[in-house]
Structure formats: structure tokens, C-alpha cells
Amino acid sequence: MQVVSDNLTAAVPIVERRGRILDPLARTSEILFGVIMALTFTGTLSAATAGREEIRTLLVGIIGCNIAWGLVDGVMFLISALTERGRGILTVRAVRDGGNAQQAYEAIAGAVPPVMASILTKDDLERLRLGLMQMRGLPDKPRLTTRDWFGALAVFLLVFLSTFPIVIPFIVFHNVNVAVRMSNLVAILMMFITGYRLAAYGGIHQMRTGVSVALLGVLLVAITIALGG
């Protein structure tokens, strides 16, 4: 019963949670966003004709774009956190204000993952309903917490910092052709590693997933460039 209660608490995020601010899926996604955005710039660079001035413009564009993208993602993280917490408050209110116990059970079942809802018995639902009825300190409206702001900052930093391994070759190597090749190699390696780590989190084949994510990233970059992105 404690496991079920913990899952309902996770699904009804009213109080500030502990643990990692971003889960592995969120961290991987933000890094991939940053890498793909950087690749859309480096992929349009002509190694045969580019000079130091073009490279300088390229680096400024990459960094500026990822700063903007990181800010957008950070704001969206805050909006998502606020909406999720508000949904949790509405769920508790639905349980408390339901006309009968069956309506409360339906609200609870809708707030937990389907796999958990499928194993909840009537006794489980009733214990959860009573627990929510006795909950104290329910806020009138959702509010952002310090943890949410740190999460938004983490999102921004992941997108922004993922740029630097890709631009470093342009700073280290004066030969543009070598810099482009090394930059692309680093980007592909980063996409492979993020896919590999994500597969470990999801319990799927790591090597296959790493290669698939790298190939998918290259394909997305090619599509973005072809569409004028």
C-alpha cells in the first residue's frame, strides 16, 4: 500500500519533491536539442571557402541560438511544472468534492500511471481517498517552488553547455576542414552517448539505441538544413 501511495504522490505533485531535479529522459532530451541546434549551423559551413571571419560568425550564431533555445526550454519547464502542480490540486479537490466514493475512485485512478491503476483494488482506492480527504495545507492555487527555478536553470545550462564540445574544434584547429570533421565527430559521439545512457535508463539495448539516436540526430539535422533551418 505504501508503494501505491508513493505513486499517487508522484502523480499529484502538490509539495516539492526530493531527489534529482531532472530525470535522465529530460537531461538527455536537452543535450540532444543543443547538439542538433549546433549541428544545423556547422552543417551549412563550407570547409572549402570558409575563412576565420565566417567561422567567428558561425560560433556567435551557434552560441546565441542555443542561449535563446535554452531560455525557451527553461520557460517551458516552468510552465509544465506549474501546470502539473495545478492538475494535482484539481485532482485532490475532485476527490474531496466528489458526489460519491465512485467519483473519487475515478479521479484517483486517473491520476496514477495506467499500470498502477490497473492493479488498484477497491480497498486501495478507499485508503487513498481517505488519505487525500485528511490532507492538510492544500494550496488555493499552484505556485512555482525553488526547485522549479533550479530545474529551469538546469535545462538552460544543459542546452547551452552542450554547445561547447562542438565549437571547441573550431577554436583549436586553424584548418577549417579538420575543424569541421572533428566538430561533426564530437557531435555524433555526443548523440551516441546520450542514446546509450538513455537506453540504460529505459532498459533497452544500449548499443543499438546509441547508434539509432546518432543516426536519427544526423537525419533531423539534414532535414532542418534542407528546410532552411
C-alpha positions in Angstrom: 0.0 0.0 0.0 2.9 2.3 0.7 4.1 1.9 -2.9 0.7 2.8 -4.3 0.6 5.8 -2.0 4.0 7.0 -3.2 3.0 6.7 -6.8 -0.1 8.8 -6.2 2.0 11.4 -4.5 4.3 11.4 -7.6 1.2 11.8 -9.9 -0.3 14.5 -7.7 2.7 16.9 -7.3 1.5 19.4 -4.7 4.5 19.5 -2.5 8.1 19.9 -3.5 9.7 16.6 -4.4 13.2 15.4 -3.4 15.8 13.7 -5.5 17.2 14.7 -8.8 15.8 17.9 -10.4 15.7 16.4 -13.9 15.2 12.8 -14.8 17.5 11.0 -17.3 15.0 11.5 -20.1 14.8 15.2 -19.6 18.6 15.6 -19.3 19.1 13.5 -22.5 16.5 15.5 -24.4 18.0 18.8 -23.6 21.5 17.7 -24.5 20.2 16.4 -27.8 18.4 19.6 -28.5 21.6 21.6 -28.0 23.7 19.3 -30.2 21.2 19.2 -33.0 20.8 23.0 -33.0 24.6 23.4 -33.1 24.9 20.9 -36.0 22.4 22.8 -38.1 24.9 25.6 -38.1 28.1 23.6 -38.6 26.4 21.5 -41.3 26.0 24.6 -43.5 29.6 25.6 -43.3 31.6 25.2 -46.4 35.1 24.0 -45.5 36.4 24.9 -48.9 35.5 28.6 -48.8 35.1 29.5 -45.1 37.6 31.8 -43.5 38.2 32.9 -39.9 35.6 35.6 -40.1 33.0 33.2 -41.3 33.9 30.8 -38.5 33.7 33.6 -36.0 30.2 34.5 -37.2 29.3 30.8 -37.1 30.4 30.4 -33.5 28.5 33.5 -32.4 25.4 32.2 -34.2 25.7 28.8 -32.5 26.1 30.2 -29.0 23.4 32.8 -29.5 20.9 30.3 -30.9 21.5 27.8 -28.0 21.2 30.6 -25.4 17.8 31.5 -26.9 16.7 27.9 -27.2 17.8 27.2 -23.6 15.8 30.2 -22.4 12.7 29.0 -24.2 13.1 25.4 -22.9 13.6 26.8 -19.4 10.4 28.8 -19.5 8.5 25.8 -20.9 9.9 23.8 -18.0 8.4 26.3 -15.5 5.0 26.3 -17.3 5.0 22.5 -17.3 5.8 22.4 -13.6 3.1 24.9 -12.7 0.5 23.1 -14.9 1.4 19.7 -13.4 1.1 21.0 -9.9 -2.2 22.7 -10.7 -3.5 19.4 -12.1 -2.6 17.7 -8.8 -4.6 20.3 -6.8 -7.6 19.8 -9.1 -7.3 16.0 -8.6 -7.4 16.3 -4.8 -10.3 18.7 -5.0 -12.2 16.3 -7.2 -11.7 13.5 -4.6 -12.9 15.8 -1.8 -15.8 17.3 -3.6 -16.9 14.2 -5.5 -20.6 13.4 -5.0 -19.8 9.8 -4.1 -16.9 7.5 -3.4 -17.0 6.1 -7.0 -16.3 9.5 -8.5 -13.4 9.9 -6.1 -12.1 6.5 -7.1 -12.2 7.5 -10.8 -10.3 10.7 -10.0 -7.6 8.8 -8.1 -7.3 6.2 -10.9 -6.9 8.9 -13.5 -4.0 10.5 -11.5 -1.8 7.4 -11.4 0.0 5.6 -14.3 -2.3 3.1 -16.1 -0.2 0.2 -15.0 -0.7 1.2 -11.3 -4.4 2.0 -11.8 -4.9 -1.5 -13.2 -3.9 -3.2 -10.0 -5.6 -0.9 -7.5 -8.3 -2.7 -5.6 -11.4 -1.0 -4.1 -9.7 -1.2 -0.7 -6.6 0.5 -2.1 -8.7 3.3 -3.6 -10.6 3.8 -0.4 -7.4 4.1 1.7 -6.1 6.7 -0.8 -9.4 8.6 -0.8 -9.4 8.8 3.0 -5.7 9.9 2.9 -6.5 12.7 0.5 -9.5 13.7 2.5 -7.3 14.2 5.5 -4.6 16.1 3.7 -3.8 19.4 5.2 -2.3 22.5 3.7 -3.7 22.2 0.2 -2.8 25.5 -1.6 -5.5 27.5 -3.3 -3.5 27.7 -6.5 -0.3 26.2 -7.8 2.9 28.1 -7.2 6.5 27.7 -8.5 9.0 26.4 -6.0 12.7 27.0 -5.6 13.2 23.5 -7.1 11.3 24.5 -10.2 13.6 27.5 -10.8 16.6 25.3 -10.3 15.1 22.9 -12.8 14.7 25.7 -15.3 18.3 26.7 -14.8 19.4 23.2 -15.2 17.5 22.9 -18.5 19.1 26.2 -19.8 22.6 25.1 -18.8 22.3 21.7 -20.5 21.2 23.2 -23.8 23.9 26.0 -23.5 26.8 23.9 -22.4 26.2 21.1 -24.9 27.3 23.6 -27.5 30.9 23.9 -26.3 32.2 20.5 -27.2 31.1 21.1 -30.8 32.6 24.6 -31.1 35.9 23.8 -29.4 37.4 22.2 -32.6 36.9 25.5 -34.5 39.0 27.2 -31.7 41.7 24.6 -31.5 42.2 23.8 -35.2 43.1 26.5 -37.7 42.5 24.2 -40.6 38.8 24.6 -41.3 38.4 21.2 -42.9 39.9 19.4 -39.9 37.8 21.6 -37.5 34.5 20.7 -39.3 35.3 17.0 -39.3 36.3 17.0 -35.7 33.2 19.0 -34.7 30.9 16.6 -36.5 32.7 13.6 -35.0 32.2 15.1 -31.5 28.5 15.8 -32.2 27.8 12.3 -33.4 29.7 10.9 -30.4 27.6 13.0 -28.0 24.4 11.8 -29.6 25.6 8.2 -29.4 26.5 8.6 -25.7 23.1 10.2 -24.8 21.3 7.4 -26.6 23.4 4.8 -24.9 22.7 6.3 -21.4 19.0 6.7 -22.2 18.8 3.1 -23.1 20.2 2.1 -19.8 17.5 4.1 -18.1 14.8 2.6 -20.2 16.1 -1.0 -20.0 16.6 -1.4 -23.8 19.5 -2.4 -26.0 22.2 0.3 -25.3 24.5 -0.1 -28.3 21.6 -0.3 -30.8 19.8 2.7 -29.2 23.0 4.7 -29.2 23.6 4.2 -32.9 19.9 4.8 -33.7 19.9 8.1 -31.8 23.1 9.3 -33.5 21.6 8.4 -36.9 18.3 10.0 -36.1 20.1 13.1 -35.0 22.0 13.3 -38.3 18.8 12.8 -40.2 17.0 15.5 -38.3 19.9 17.9 -38.9 19.8 17.1 -42.6 16.1 17.7 -42.8 16.4 21.0 -40.8 19.1 22.3 -43.2 17.2 21.2 -46.2 14.1 23.1 -45.0 16.2 26.2 -44.5 16.6 25.9 -40.7 
